[in-house]
Amino acid sequence: MVKNLPLLMAILLIRVSSSLISGSVNLSGSIEWIFLIISLIANITAVIGHSLHVFVYLPVKKAEKNLKET
């Protein structure tokens, strides 16, 4: 999961970039919607991945470390 953390950060940057492009540049309606959909999908993916990393991976790693110490 730690190997995926840079990938999740890249996805989050893609989300921010596409959101800024769709919000600040005058584009045709369909292209603007495409950028909004890309930013929405990237945002959902990054949030789920970061949540799994923080709330699942790190506590499991900490529990494994505690088990090895005892």
C-alpha distance (Angstrom), angle and dihedral (degrees) to the residues before:
residue distance angle dihedral
M1 . . .
V2 3.80 . .
K3 3.80 88.4 .
N4 3.81 88.1 59.6
L5 3.78 95.0 53.4
P6 3.84 95.2 87.0
L7 3.80 88.5 47.9
L8 3.80 90.4 52.9
M9 3.79 90.6 49.3
A10 3.82 89.4 51.3
I11 3.81 90.1 50.5
L12 3.78 89.5 51.3
L13 3.81 90.5 50.9
I14 3.81 90.2 49.9
R15 3.78 88.5 52.2
V16 3.78 92.7 51.3
S17 3.81 92.0 45.8
S18 3.78 94.9 49.7
S19 3.78 91.1 45.2
L20 3.81 91.4 51.9
I21 3.80 91.8 46.9
S22 3.78 93.6 50.1
G23 3.79 92.3 45.7
S24 3.78 101.5 44.8
V25 3.81 106.2 33.0
N26 3.80 124.3 69.4
L27 3.79 103.2 -122.1
S28 3.76 133.0 163.6
G29 3.79 115.0 -86.5
S30 3.79 97.4 -104.5
I31 3.81 95.1 47.8
E32 3.79 90.8 47.6
W33 3.81 90.3 52.7
I34 3.79 90.8 48.4
F35 3.81 90.5 55.0
L36 3.80 90.9 46.9
I37 3.81 91.7 50.8
I38 3.82 91.2 47.5
S39 3.80 90.8 50.8
L40 3.80 91.6 47.6
I41 3.81 93.8 50.3
A42 3.81 92.5 44.6
N43 3.79 90.9 48.5
I44 3.80 93.7 50.7
T45 3.81 91.5 46.8
A46 3.81 93.4 48.7
V47 3.81 94.1 46.2
I48 3.81 93.0 49.3
G49 3.80 91.6 46.4
H50 3.80 94.2 48.0
S51 3.80 91.1 45.9
L52 3.78 91.4 51.9
H53 3.78 90.0 48.6
V54 3.79 94.8 50.1
F55 3.81 101.2 36.2
V56 3.83 101.6 33.6
Y57 3.80 112.8 20.0
L58 3.80 100.1 42.4
P59 3.85 96.3 47.1
V60 3.82 91.1 46.6
K61 3.80 90.6 49.6
K62 3.81 90.0 49.1
A63 3.82 91.7 48.9
E64 3.81 91.2 49.6
K65 3.79 90.0 50.9
N66 3.81 90.9 50.6
L67 3.81 91.4 49.6
K68 3.79 91.9 51.5
E69 3.81 91.4 51.2
T70 3.80 94.5 53.8
